[in-house]
C-alpha cells in the first residue's frame, strides 16, 4: 500500500470532469510577486493547456498561489500537466533570478466539481480571490485573472448574473457593486494573450 505524506495529498481523477485546482508556492514564499513571474506562469499555463487539450474556464495568479477551473478529457493527463507546468516554471523562474535548484512549488490540491452550483461558485471564487486576499478592492482591478476575458466576451450582465446566482460574498448586493464598479475602459478592451 502506498504511504501518503502530508505534503502529498492523494489525487483521484476522472475523465472529462471539471476540477478546481489550487497550487501553492513552497512555504508560501511570494515567488510570483512580480509582473514578469505572473506573465511567465500564465504563458506556461496556456502552453500546457494547449499541449494537453485541457479546457480552462477560469484562472487567477496571486503572489504565492494560483487557482484554475479546468477540465481534461483524459484524467491521466492532469498529473503530467502539473509536472510539466511546475518543472518548467521553476526552471525558468530560477534562471531569471539566477537561483538554480531552488524549490518553487509546494503542491497542488484538486476538487472534483460535482454540480452546476459547485462549478459557478468556484468560478466566482477564483475571480474574487485577489479581493479576498486584499490585493485589490474589485476583481476588475486585478490584471492576472480570467475575469477580464469573461467580461469582454460575455459582458457585464452575464458576470452579474453569475455573481447573483452563485454568490461567494456575504451579501449578493456586493456582487453587483463588484460588477458595476468596473471602468468602462475595461468593457471595451479585448483580452490579452
C-alpha positions as CSV (number, residue, x, y, z in Angstrom):
1,X,0.0,0.0,0.0
2,X,1.4,3.4,-0.9
3,X,2.1,5.6,2.0
4,X,0.9,9.2,1.6
5,X,2.8,12.1,3.2
6,X,1.0,15.2,4.5
7,X,2.6,17.2,1.6
8,X,1.5,14.7,-1.0
9,X,-2.3,14.6,-1.0
10,X,-3.8,11.7,-2.9
11,X,-5.3,12.8,-6.2
12,X,-8.3,10.9,-7.6
13,X,-9.1,11.8,-11.2
14,X,-12.0,11.1,-13.6
15,X,-12.0,11.6,-17.3
16,X,-13.9,14.6,-18.8
17,X,-14.6,16.2,-15.4
18,X,-14.2,19.7,-14.1
19,X,-11.6,20.4,-11.4
20,X,-11.0,23.3,-9.1
21,X,-7.2,23.5,-8.6
22,X,-5.1,25.4,-6.0
23,X,-1.3,25.3,-6.4
24,X,0.9,27.0,-3.8
25,X,4.5,28.0,-3.7
26,X,6.9,26.4,-1.3
27,X,6.4,27.7,2.2
28,X,4.1,30.4,0.8
29,X,7.1,32.5,-0.5
30,X,6.0,35.2,-2.9
31,X,7.9,33.8,-5.9
32,X,5.1,35.1,-8.2
33,X,5.1,38.7,-6.8
34,X,6.5,40.3,-10.0
35,X,4.6,41.1,-13.2
36,X,7.3,39.1,-15.0
37,X,6.8,36.0,-12.9
38,X,3.0,36.1,-13.3
39,X,3.3,36.6,-17.0
40,X,5.7,33.7,-17.3
41,X,3.3,31.4,-15.3
42,X,0.3,32.5,-17.4
43,X,2.3,31.7,-20.6
44,X,3.2,28.3,-19.2
45,X,-0.4,27.6,-18.2
46,X,-1.6,28.5,-21.7
47,X,1.1,26.4,-23.3
48,X,0.4,23.3,-21.2
49,X,-3.4,23.6,-21.6
50,X,-2.9,23.6,-25.3
51,X,-0.4,20.8,-25.2
52,X,-2.7,18.5,-23.1
53,X,-6.0,19.6,-24.6
54,X,-7.2,20.9,-21.3
55,X,-10.2,23.3,-21.2
56,X,-9.6,26.3,-18.9
57,X,-12.7,28.1,-17.8
58,X,-11.3,30.4,-15.1
59,X,-7.9,31.2,-13.6
60,X,-6.2,33.7,-11.3
61,X,-2.5,34.1,-10.3
62,X,-1.5,35.7,-7.0
63,X,1.9,36.2,-5.4
64,X,2.2,32.8,-3.8
65,X,-0.6,30.6,-5.3
66,X,-2.9,30.3,-8.2
67,X,-6.3,28.7,-8.9
68,X,-7.6,27.0,-12.1
69,X,-11.0,25.8,-13.1
70,X,-10.2,23.2,-15.7
71,X,-11.3,20.0,-17.4
72,X,-9.2,17.3,-19.1
73,X,-10.6,14.7,-21.5
74,X,-8.2,12.2,-20.1
75,X,-7.6,12.1,-16.4
76,X,-4.1,10.7,-16.8
77,X,-3.0,14.0,-18.3
78,X,-3.7,16.0,-15.2
79,X,-0.6,15.0,-13.2
80,X,1.5,15.2,-16.3
81,X,0.1,18.7,-16.9
82,X,1.2,19.9,-13.4
83,X,4.5,18.1,-13.5
84,X,5.5,19.9,-16.8
85,X,4.0,23.2,-15.7
86,X,5.7,23.3,-12.4
87,X,9.0,21.9,-13.6
88,X,9.2,24.3,-16.5
89,X,8.1,27.3,-14.4
90,X,10.6,26.5,-11.6
91,X,13.5,26.2,-14.1
92,X,12.7,29.5,-15.9
93,X,12.0,31.4,-12.7
94,X,15.2,30.2,-11.1
95,X,17.1,31.1,-14.3
96,X,15.6,34.6,-14.3
97,X,16.7,35.2,-10.8
98,X,20.0,33.3,-11.1
99,X,18.9,30.9,-8.3
100,X,19.4,27.4,-9.7
101,X,17.9,24.5,-7.9
102,X,15.6,26.5,-5.6
103,X,12.3,24.7,-4.8
104,X,9.4,26.8,-6.0
105,X,6.3,24.7,-5.7
106,X,4.8,23.0,-2.6
107,X,1.9,21.1,-4.1
108,X,-1.4,21.4,-5.7
109,X,-4.9,20.4,-4.4
110,X,-7.8,19.4,-6.6
111,X,-11.5,19.3,-6.0
112,X,-13.8,17.4,-8.4
113,X,-16.8,19.6,-9.3
114,X,-20.0,17.7,-8.8
115,X,-22.7,20.0,-9.9
116,X,-23.5,23.4,-11.5
117,X,-23.6,25.2,-8.2
118,X,-20.1,23.9,-7.3
119,X,-18.8,24.9,-10.8
120,X,-20.1,28.5,-10.7
121,X,-19.3,29.2,-7.1
122,X,-15.7,28.3,-7.7
123,X,-15.7,30.3,-10.9
124,X,-16.8,33.3,-8.8
125,X,-14.3,32.4,-6.0
126,X,-11.4,32.5,-8.5
127,X,-12.3,36.0,-9.7
128,X,-12.9,37.3,-6.2
129,X,-9.7,35.8,-4.8
130,X,-7.5,38.9,-5.3
131,X,-10.1,40.9,-3.4
132,X,-10.3,38.2,-0.6
133,X,-6.5,38.4,-0.1
134,X,-6.5,42.2,-0.1
135,X,-4.6,42.8,-3.3
136,X,-7.3,44.9,-4.8
137,X,-10.8,46.3,-4.0
138,X,-12.5,44.9,-7.1
139,X,-11.9,41.8,-9.2
140,X,-11.6,44.0,-12.3
141,X,-8.6,45.8,-10.8
142,X,-6.5,42.6,-10.9
143,X,-4.7,42.0,-14.1
144,X,-3.8,38.3,-13.7
145,X,-7.3,36.7,-13.8
146,X,-9.7,35.4,-16.5
147,X,-12.2,38.0,-15.2
148,X,-11.4,40.4,-18.0
149,X,-11.7,37.7,-20.6
150,X,-15.2,36.8,-19.5
151,X,-16.2,40.5,-19.1
152,X,-15.0,41.2,-22.6
153,X,-16.5,38.1,-24.2
154,X,-19.8,37.8,-22.3
155,X,-20.4,41.2,-20.8
156,X,-21.2,42.8,-17.5
157,X,-24.7,41.5,-17.4
158,X,-23.6,37.9,-17.7
159,X,-21.0,38.2,-14.9
160,X,-23.5,39.9,-12.7
161,X,-25.9,37.0,-13.2
162,X,-23.2,34.6,-12.2
163,X,-22.4,36.6,-9.0
164,X,-26.1,36.9,-8.1
165,X,-26.9,33.2,-8.8
166,X,-23.8,31.8,-7.2
167,X,-22.5,34.2,-4.6
168,X,-19.2,33.7,-2.8
169,X,-19.6,37.0,-0.9
170,X,-21.6,37.7,2.3
171,X,-24.1,39.8,0.5
172,X,-25.3,39.4,-3.0
173,X,-25.5,43.2,-3.4
174,X,-21.7,43.3,-3.1
175,X,-21.5,41.2,-6.2
176,X,-23.5,43.8,-8.1
177,X,-21.1,46.5,-6.8
178,X,-18.1,44.5,-8.0
179,X,-19.5,44.4,-11.5
180,X,-20.9,48.0,-11.6
181,X,-17.6,49.5,-10.5
182,X,-15.7,48.1,-13.5
183,X,-14.4,51.1,-15.5
184,X,-15.9,51.5,-19.0
185,X,-12.5,51.3,-20.5
186,X,-12.2,47.6,-19.3
187,X,-15.5,46.7,-21.0
188,X,-14.2,47.6,-24.5
189,X,-10.8,46.0,-24.2
190,X,-10.1,42.7,-25.8
191,X,-8.4,40.2,-23.5
192,X,-4.7,39.9,-23.8
193,X,-2.9,36.7,-24.8
